[in-house]
């Protein structure tokens, strides 16, 4: 197993105080995939999950590149 920091969020505004729907709209289209070795299956790791909007957008960005997410692991919930 290897670890590769391949996701970056670009252009999302601060989301503190936003509703779940507003958070989803805020991150839509802002996740970029960089340095991905190729299509396959990954486990997504994130530091904190609040509403899941960033995780969902990350899964969508990876899917557009042919990558399947087998699981998502977060270190904390807000």
Secondary structure as the mmCIF struct_conf table of DSSP 4:
data_model
#
loop_
_struct_conf.conf_type_id
_struct_conf.id
_struct_conf.beg_label_comp_id
_struct_conf.beg_label_asym_id
_struct_conf.beg_label_seq_id
_struct_conf.end_label_comp_id
_struct_conf.end_label_asym_id
_struct_conf.end_label_seq_id
STRN STRN1 UNK A 7 UNK A 9
BEND BEND1 UNK A 11 UNK A 11
HELX_LH_PP_P HELX_LH_PP_P1 UNK A 12 UNK A 14
TURN_TY1_P TURN_TY1_P1 UNK A 16 UNK A 17
HELX_RH_AL_P HELX_RH_AL_P1 UNK A 20 UNK A 27
TURN_TY1_P TURN_TY1_P2 UNK A 28 UNK A 29
STRN STRN2 UNK A 31 UNK A 33
BEND BEND2 UNK A 35 UNK A 35
BEND BEND3 UNK A 38 UNK A 39
STRN STRN3 UNK A 40 UNK A 49
BEND BEND4 UNK A 50 UNK A 52
HELX_RH_AL_P HELX_RH_AL_P2 UNK A 53 UNK A 64
TURN_TY1_P TURN_TY1_P3 UNK A 65 UNK A 66
STRN STRN4 UNK A 67 UNK A 77
#
